[in-house]
Amino acid sequence: MKMKVDSGTCIRCGACVSVCPFDAIEATDGSVQPNEKCTDCGICEKICPIGAIAIAKKV
């Protein structure tokens, strides 16, 4: 997985969790992280209101 969440910036609003079509983002214990279902589709990165999610570009 290449999805990274900046935990210092993330406000844990849940926007990414609710928009993920693969149910691949988990919000637990004050942390938001991708799970094994993540396909790096980038929808979460686009929906994040504060830019806390980054998807590394595939080379």
PDB file of N, CA, C and O in Angstrom:
ATOM      1  N   MET A   1       0.832  -1.193   0.000  1.00  0.00           N
ATOM      2  CA  MET A   1       0.000   0.000   0.000  1.00  0.00           C
ATOM      3  C   MET A   1       0.866   1.242   0.000  1.00  0.00           C
ATOM      4  O   MET A   1       1.911   1.307   0.647  1.00  0.00           O
ATOM      5  N   LYS A   2       0.404   2.201  -0.733  1.00  0.00           N
ATOM      6  CA  LYS A   2       1.135   3.448  -0.805  1.00  0.00           C
ATOM      7  C   LYS A   2       0.377   4.602  -0.158  1.00  0.00           C
ATOM      8  O   LYS A   2       0.853   5.737  -0.150  1.00  0.00           O
ATOM      9  N   MET A   3      -0.824   4.304   0.396  1.00  0.00           N
ATOM     10  CA  MET A   3      -1.609   5.336   1.062  1.00  0.00           C
ATOM     11  C   MET A   3      -0.987   5.656   2.413  1.00  0.00           C
ATOM     12  O   MET A   3      -0.692   4.757   3.200  1.00  0.00           O
ATOM     13  N   LYS A   4      -0.791   6.940   2.673  1.00  0.00           N
ATOM     14  CA  LYS A   4      -0.233   7.382   3.948  1.00  0.00           C
ATOM     15  C   LYS A   4      -1.145   8.452   4.541  1.00  0.00           C
ATOM     16  O   LYS A   4      -1.635   9.333   3.834  1.00  0.00           O
ATOM     17  N   VAL A   5      -1.360   8.357   5.838  1.00  0.00           N
ATOM     18  CA  VAL A   5      -2.147   9.349   6.556  1.00  0.00           C
ATOM     19  C   VAL A   5      -1.211  10.094   7.495  1.00  0.00           C
ATOM     20  O   VAL A   5      -0.511   9.483   8.302  1.00  0.00           O
ATOM     21  N   ASP A   6      -1.202  11.419   7.383  1.00  0.00           N
ATOM     22  CA  ASP A   6      -0.406  12.246   8.287  1.00  0.00           C
ATOM     23  C   ASP A   6      -1.200  12.370   9.583  1.00  0.00           C
ATOM     24  O   ASP A   6      -2.138  13.164   9.667  1.00  0.00           O
ATOM     25  N   SER A   7      -0.827  11.591  10.587  1.00  0.00           N
ATOM     26  CA  SER A   7      -1.592  11.557  11.835  1.00  0.00           C
ATOM     27  C   SER A   7      -1.546  12.879  12.585  1.00  0.00           C
ATOM     28  O   SER A   7      -2.426  13.153  13.401  1.00  0.00           O
ATOM     29  N   GLY A   8      -0.545  13.696  12.328  1.00  0.00           N
ATOM     30  CA  GLY A   8      -0.467  15.009  12.967  1.00  0.00           C
ATOM     31  C   GLY A   8      -1.422  16.017  12.355  1.00  0.00           C
ATOM     32  O   GLY A   8      -1.803  16.992  13.004  1.00  0.00           O
ATOM     33  N   THR A   9      -1.807  15.787  11.117  1.00  0.00           N
ATOM     34  CA  THR A   9      -2.720  16.684  10.408  1.00  0.00           C
ATOM     35  C   THR A   9      -4.154  16.173  10.438  1.00  0.00           C
ATOM     36  O   THR A   9      -5.093  16.967  10.505  1.00  0.00           O
ATOM     37  N   CYS A  10      -4.331  14.878  10.391  1.00  0.00           N
ATOM     38  CA  CYS A  10      -5.653  14.254  10.337  1.00  0.00           C
ATOM     39  C   CYS A  10      -6.505  14.670  11.535  1.00  0.00           C
ATOM     40  O   CYS A  10      -6.056  14.608  12.680  1.00  0.00           O
ATOM     41  N   ILE A  11      -7.736  15.093  11.258  1.00  0.00           N
ATOM     42  CA  ILE A  11      -8.658  15.487  12.329  1.00  0.00           C
ATOM     43  C   ILE A  11      -9.674  14.384  12.629  1.00  0.00           C
ATOM     44  O   ILE A  11     -10.593  14.582  13.424  1.00  0.00           O
ATOM     45  N   ARG A  12      -9.509  13.240  11.999  1.00  0.00           N
ATOM     46  CA  ARG A  12     -10.359  12.066  12.211  1.00  0.00           C
ATOM     47  C   ARG A  12     -11.833  12.371  11.997  1.00  0.00           C
ATOM     48  O   ARG A  12     -12.684  11.979  12.795  1.00  0.00           O
ATOM     49  N   CYS A  13     -12.122  13.075  10.910  1.00  0.00           N
ATOM     50  CA  CYS A  13     -13.505  13.468  10.596  1.00  0.00           C
ATOM     51  C   CYS A  13     -14.315  12.301  10.045  1.00  0.00           C
ATOM     52  O   CYS A  13     -15.544  12.309  10.116  1.00  0.00           O
ATOM     53  N   GLY A  14     -13.633  11.296   9.494  1.00  0.00           N
ATOM     54  CA  GLY A  14     -14.317  10.121   8.976  1.00  0.00           C
ATOM     55  C   GLY A  14     -14.742  10.225   7.521  1.00  0.00           C
ATOM     56  O   GLY A  14     -15.354   9.295   6.995  1.00  0.00           O
ATOM     57  N   ALA A  15     -14.436  11.324   6.863  1.00  0.00           N
ATOM     58  CA  ALA A  15     -14.822  11.492   5.457  1.00  0.00           C
ATOM     59  C   ALA A  15     -14.228  10.385   4.591  1.00  0.00           C
ATOM     60  O   ALA A  15     -14.912   9.844   3.722  1.00  0.00           O
ATOM     61  N   CYS A  16     -12.990  10.052   4.819  1.00  0.00           N
ATOM     62  CA  CYS A  16     -12.320   9.022   4.024  1.00  0.00           C
ATOM     63  C   CYS A  16     -12.942   7.649   4.259  1.00  0.00           C
ATOM     64  O   CYS A  16     -13.108   6.864   3.326  1.00  0.00           O
ATOM     65  N   VAL A  17     -13.280   7.371   5.504  1.00  0.00           N
ATOM     66  CA  VAL A  17     -13.880   6.081   5.853  1.00  0.00           C
ATOM     67  C   VAL A  17     -15.212   5.915   5.137  1.00  0.00           C
ATOM     68  O   VAL A  17     -15.506   4.851   4.591  1.00  0.00           O
ATOM     69  N   SER A  18     -16.015   6.975   5.145  1.00  0.00           N
ATOM     70  CA  SER A  18     -17.358   6.877   4.561  1.00  0.00           C
ATOM     71  C   SER A  18     -17.352   6.829   3.042  1.00  0.00           C
ATOM     72  O   SER A  18     -18.300   6.313   2.449  1.00  0.00           O
ATOM     73  N   VAL A  19     -16.316   7.349   2.394  1.00  0.00           N
ATOM     74  CA  VAL A  19     -16.292   7.400   0.935  1.00  0.00           C
ATOM     75  C   VAL A  19     -15.570   6.208   0.295  1.00  0.00           C
ATOM     76  O   VAL A  19     -15.706   5.989  -0.909  1.00  0.00           O
ATOM     77  N   CYS A  20     -14.824   5.451   1.059  1.00  0.00           N
ATOM     78  CA  CYS A  20     -14.029   4.351   0.494  1.00  0.00           C
ATOM     79  C   CYS A  20     -14.936   3.231  -0.044  1.00  0.00           C
ATOM     80  O   CYS A  20     -15.703   2.636   0.712  1.00  0.00           O
ATOM     81  N   PRO A  21     -14.844   2.947  -1.351  1.00  0.00           N
ATOM     82  CA  PRO A  21     -15.689   1.914  -1.949  1.00  0.00           C
ATOM     83  C   PRO A  21     -15.260   0.493  -1.597  1.00  0.00           C
ATOM     84  O   PRO A  21     -15.992  -0.459  -1.869  1.00  0.00           O
ATOM     85  N   PHE A  22     -14.092   0.343  -0.999  1.00  0.00           N
ATOM     86  CA  PHE A  22     -13.564  -0.984  -0.683  1.00  0.00           C
ATOM     87  C   PHE A  22     -13.586  -1.300   0.813  1.00  0.00           C
ATOM     88  O   PHE A  22     -13.111  -2.355   1.232  1.00  0.00           O
ATOM     89  N   ASP A  23     -14.138  -0.387   1.619  1.00  0.00           N
ATOM     90  CA  ASP A  23     -14.158  -0.556   3.076  1.00  0.00           C
ATOM     91  C   ASP A  23     -12.739  -0.827   3.573  1.00  0.00           C
ATOM     92  O   ASP A  23     -12.505  -1.719   4.389  1.00  0.00           O
ATOM     93  N   ALA A  24     -11.801  -0.033   3.058  1.00  0.00           N
ATOM     94  CA  ALA A  24     -10.386  -0.292   3.297  1.00  0.00           C
ATOM     95  C   ALA A  24      -9.716   0.671   4.260  1.00  0.00           C
ATOM     96  O   ALA A  24      -8.496   0.636   4.422  1.00  0.00           O
ATOM     97  N   ILE A  25     -10.503   1.539   4.908  1.00  0.00           N
ATOM     98  CA  ILE A  25      -9.916   2.490   5.849  1.00  0.00           C
ATOM     99  C   ILE A  25     -10.539   2.268   7.214  1.00  0.00           C
ATOM    100  O   ILE A  25     -11.760   2.215   7.358  1.00  0.00           O
ATOM    101  N   GLU A  26      -9.681   2.140   8.209  1.00  0.00           N
ATOM    102  CA  GLU A  26     -10.144   1.893   9.567  1.00  0.00           C
ATOM    103  C   GLU A  26      -9.797   3.078  10.458  1.00  0.00           C
ATOM    104  O   GLU A  26      -8.677   3.586  10.430  1.00  0.00           O
ATOM    105  N   ALA A  27     -10.766   3.505  11.240  1.00  0.00           N
ATOM    106  CA  ALA A  27     -10.550   4.567  12.214  1.00  0.00           C
ATOM    107  C   ALA A  27     -10.658   3.943  13.593  1.00  0.00           C
ATOM    108  O   ALA A  27     -11.754   3.630  14.058  1.00  0.00           O
ATOM    109  N   THR A  28      -9.518   3.765  14.243  1.00  0.00           N
ATOM    110  CA  THR A  28      -9.500   3.136  15.561  1.00  0.00           C
ATOM    111  C   THR A  28      -8.525   3.854  16.477  1.00  0.00           C
ATOM    112  O   THR A  28      -7.469   4.312  16.040  1.00  0.00           O
ATOM    113  N   ASP A  29      -8.878   3.949  17.724  1.00  0.00           N
ATOM    114  CA  ASP A  29      -7.990   4.519  18.746  1.00  0.00           C
ATOM    115  C   ASP A  29      -7.320   5.822  18.315  1.00  0.00           C
ATOM    116  O   ASP A  29      -6.122   6.005  18.529  1.00  0.00           O
ATOM    117  N   GLY A  30      -8.080   6.717  17.714  1.00  0.00           N
ATOM    118  CA  GLY A  30      -7.534   8.008  17.313  1.00  0.00           C
ATOM    119  C   GLY A  30      -6.629   7.957  16.107  1.00  0.00           C
ATOM    120  O   GLY A  30      -5.869   8.894  15.865  1.00  0.00           O
ATOM    121  N   SER A  31      -6.696   6.879  15.344  1.00  0.00           N
ATOM    122  CA  SER A  31      -5.841   6.715  14.174  1.00  0.00           C
ATOM    123  C   SER A  31      -6.675   6.295  12.973  1.00  0.00           C
ATOM    124  O   SER A  31      -7.642   5.545  13.109  1.00  0.00           O
ATOM    125  N   VAL A  32      -6.302   6.773  11.814  1.00  0.00           N
ATOM    126  CA  VAL A  32      -6.954   6.379  10.564  1.00  0.00           C
ATOM    127  C   VAL A  32      -5.884   5.742   9.687  1.00  0.00           C
ATOM    128  O   VAL A  32      -4.880   6.375   9.360  1.00  0.00           O
ATOM    129  N   GLN A  33      -6.103   4.486   9.308  1.00  0.00           N
ATOM    130  CA  GLN A  33      -5.112   3.760   8.522  1.00  0.00           C
ATOM    131  C   GLN A  33      -5.784   2.855   7.499  1.00  0.00           C
ATOM    132  O   GLN A  33      -6.906   2.397   7.716  1.00  0.00           O
ATOM    133  N   PRO A  34      -5.105   2.595   6.381  1.00  0.00           N
ATOM    134  CA  PRO A  34      -5.648   1.647   5.404  1.00  0.00           C
ATOM    135  C   PRO A  34      -5.460   0.219   5.896  1.00  0.00           C
ATOM    136  O   PRO A  34      -4.547  -0.071   6.670  1.00  0.00           O
ATOM    137  N   ASN A  35      -6.336  -0.667   5.435  1.00  0.00           N
ATOM    138  CA  ASN A  35      -6.142  -2.080   5.744  1.00  0.00           C
ATOM    139  C   ASN A  35      -5.744  -2.808   4.456  1.00  0.00           C
ATOM    140  O   ASN A  35      -5.442  -2.169   3.448  1.00  0.00           O
ATOM    141  N   GLU A  36      -5.746  -4.127   4.490  1.00  0.00           N
ATOM    142  CA  GLU A  36      -5.277  -4.919   3.347  1.00  0.00           C
ATOM    143  C   GLU A  36      -6.172  -4.806   2.121  1.00  0.00           C
ATOM    144  O   GLU A  36      -5.771  -5.231   1.038  1.00  0.00           O
ATOM    145  N   LYS A  37      -7.366  -4.250   2.255  1.00  0.00           N
ATOM    146  CA  LYS A  37      -8.278  -4.094   1.117  1.00  0.00           C
ATOM    147  C   LYS A  37      -7.958  -2.861   0.274  1.00  0.00           C
ATOM    148  O   LYS A  37      -8.522  -2.686  -0.807  1.00  0.00           O
ATOM    149  N   CYS A  38      -7.069  -2.017   0.754  1.00  0.00           N
ATOM    150  CA  CYS A  38      -6.743  -0.758   0.060  1.00  0.00           C
ATOM    151  C   CYS A  38      -6.141  -1.027  -1.319  1.00  0.00           C
ATOM    152  O   CYS A  38      -5.212  -1.823  -1.458  1.00  0.00           O
ATOM    153  N   THR A  39      -6.682  -0.355  -2.332  1.00  0.00           N
ATOM    154  CA  THR A  39      -6.178  -0.487  -3.697  1.00  0.00           C
ATOM    155  C   THR A  39      -5.451   0.771  -4.164  1.00  0.00           C
ATOM    156  O   THR A  39      -5.051   0.859  -5.325  1.00  0.00           O
ATOM    157  N   ASP A  40      -5.277   1.744  -3.269  1.00  0.00           N
ATOM    158  CA  ASP A  40      -4.641   3.026  -3.612  1.00  0.00           C
ATOM    159  C   ASP A  40      -5.387   3.742  -4.735  1.00  0.00           C
ATOM    160  O   ASP A  40      -4.770   4.350  -5.610  1.00  0.00           O
ATOM    161  N   CYS A  41      -6.719   3.666  -4.706  1.00  0.00           N
ATOM    162  CA  CYS A  41      -7.529   4.276  -5.766  1.00  0.00           C
ATOM    163  C   CYS A  41      -7.497   5.802  -5.720  1.00  0.00           C
ATOM    164  O   CYS A  41      -7.690   6.451  -6.749  1.00  0.00           O
ATOM    165  N   GLY A  42      -7.255   6.387  -4.539  1.00  0.00           N
ATOM    166  CA  GLY A  42      -7.113   7.831  -4.427  1.00  0.00           C
ATOM    167  C   GLY A  42      -8.369   8.607  -4.076  1.00  0.00           C
ATOM    168  O   GLY A  42      -8.314   9.828  -3.936  1.00  0.00           O
ATOM    169  N   ILE A  43      -9.494   7.933  -3.933  1.00  0.00           N
ATOM    170  CA  ILE A  43     -10.735   8.632  -3.596  1.00  0.00           C
ATOM    171  C   ILE A  43     -10.606   9.310  -2.237  1.00  0.00           C
ATOM    172  O   ILE A  43     -11.056  10.444  -2.071  1.00  0.00           O
ATOM    173  N   CYS A  44     -10.012   8.649  -1.284  1.00  0.00           N
ATOM    174  CA  CYS A  44      -9.850   9.219   0.053  1.00  0.00           C
ATOM    175  C   CYS A  44      -8.976  10.472   0.018  1.00  0.00           C
ATOM    176  O   CYS A  44      -9.241  11.444   0.725  1.00  0.00           O
ATOM    177  N   GLU A  45      -7.949  10.441  -0.798  1.00  0.00           N
ATOM    178  CA  GLU A  45      -7.053  11.590  -0.920  1.00  0.00           C
ATOM    179  C   GLU A  45      -7.813  12.801  -1.458  1.00  0.00           C
ATOM    180  O   GLU A  45      -7.592  13.928  -1.013  1.00  0.00           O
ATOM    181  N   LYS A  46      -8.701  12.566  -2.407  1.00  0.00           N
ATOM    182  CA  LYS A  46      -9.482  13.655  -2.996  1.00  0.00           C
ATOM    183  C   LYS A  46     -10.534  14.207  -2.049  1.00  0.00           C
ATOM    184  O   LYS A  46     -10.842  15.398  -2.101  1.00  0.00           O
ATOM    185  N   ILE A  47     -11.089  13.371  -1.188  1.00  0.00           N
ATOM    186  CA  ILE A  47     -12.175  13.791  -0.307  1.00  0.00           C
ATOM    187  C   ILE A  47     -11.672  14.413   1.003  1.00  0.00           C
ATOM    188  O   ILE A  47     -12.415  15.151   1.651  1.00  0.00           O
ATOM    189  N   CYS A  48     -10.458  14.137   1.395  1.00  0.00           N
ATOM    190  CA  CYS A  48      -9.934  14.640   2.673  1.00  0.00           C
ATOM    191  C   CYS A  48      -9.961  16.173   2.687  1.00  0.00           C
ATOM    192  O   CYS A  48      -9.312  16.811   1.858  1.00  0.00           O
ATOM    193  N   PRO A  49     -10.714  16.769   3.631  1.00  0.00           N
ATOM    194  CA  PRO A  49     -10.876  18.220   3.642  1.00  0.00           C
ATOM    195  C   PRO A  49      -9.629  19.002   4.038  1.00  0.00           C
ATOM    196  O   PRO A  49      -9.557  20.209   3.805  1.00  0.00           O
ATOM    197  N   ILE A  50      -8.648  18.332   4.634  1.00  0.00           N
ATOM    198  CA  ILE A  50      -7.454  19.068   5.057  1.00  0.00           C
ATOM    199  C   ILE A  50      -6.158  18.548   4.432  1.00  0.00           C
ATOM    200  O   ILE A  50      -5.071  19.006   4.782  1.00  0.00           O
ATOM    201  N   GLY A  51      -6.274  17.603   3.520  1.00  0.00           N
ATOM    202  CA  GLY A  51      -5.096  17.106   2.817  1.00  0.00           C
ATOM    203  C   GLY A  51      -4.182  16.231   3.660  1.00  0.00           C
ATOM    204  O   GLY A  51      -2.966  16.246   3.468  1.00  0.00           O
ATOM    205  N   ALA A  52      -4.743  15.473   4.585  1.00  0.00           N
ATOM    206  CA  ALA A  52      -3.926  14.628   5.448  1.00  0.00           C
ATOM    207  C   ALA A  52      -3.561  13.284   4.817  1.00  0.00           C
ATOM    208  O   ALA A  52      -2.753  12.534   5.364  1.00  0.00           O
ATOM    209  N   ILE A  53      -4.163  12.985   3.659  1.00  0.00           N
ATOM    210  CA  ILE A  53      -3.910  11.697   3.007  1.00  0.00           C
ATOM    211  C   ILE A  53      -3.122  11.919   1.726  1.00  0.00           C
ATOM    212  O   ILE A  53      -3.416  12.819   0.940  1.00  0.00           O
ATOM    213  N   ALA A  54      -2.117  11.077   1.536  1.00  0.00           N
ATOM    214  CA  ALA A  54      -1.325  11.126   0.322  1.00  0.00           C
ATOM    215  C   ALA A  54      -1.187   9.715  -0.235  1.00  0.00           C
ATOM    216  O   ALA A  54      -0.972   8.757   0.507  1.00  0.00           O
ATOM    217  N   ILE A  55      -1.311   9.606  -1.537  1.00  0.00           N
ATOM    218  CA  ILE A  55      -1.114   8.338  -2.218  1.00  0.00           C
ATOM    219  C   ILE A  55       0.133   8.511  -3.082  1.00  0.00           C
ATOM    220  O   ILE A  55       0.185   9.375  -3.957  1.00  0.00           O
ATOM    221  N   ALA A  56       1.129   7.677  -2.821  1.00  0.00           N
ATOM    222  CA  ALA A  56       2.358   7.748  -3.619  1.00  0.00           C
ATOM    223  C   ALA A  56       2.012   7.345  -5.053  1.00  0.00           C
ATOM    224  O   ALA A  56       1.313   6.357  -5.276  1.00  0.00           O
ATOM    225  N   LYS A  57       2.486   8.089  -5.986  1.00  0.00           N
ATOM    226  CA  LYS A  57       2.218   7.820  -7.391  1.00  0.00           C
ATOM    227  C   LYS A  57       2.970   6.586  -7.848  1.00  0.00           C
ATOM    228  O   LYS A  57       4.150   6.415  -7.543  1.00  0.00           O
ATOM    229  N   LYS A  58       2.281   5.733  -8.577  1.00  0.00           N
ATOM    230  CA  LYS A  58       2.909   4.514  -9.085  1.00  0.00           C
ATOM    231  C   LYS A  58       3.831   4.873 -10.237  1.00  0.00           C
ATOM    232  O   LYS A  58       3.490   5.679 -11.103  1.00  0.00           O
ATOM    233  N   VAL A  59       4.996   4.265 -10.229  1.00  0.00           N
ATOM    234  CA  VAL A  59       6.000   4.567 -11.259  1.00  0.00           C
ATOM    235  C   VAL A  59       5.935   3.529 -12.361  1.00  0.00           C
ATOM    236  O   VAL A  59       6.698   3.602 -13.324  1.00  0.00           O
TER     237      VAL A  59
END
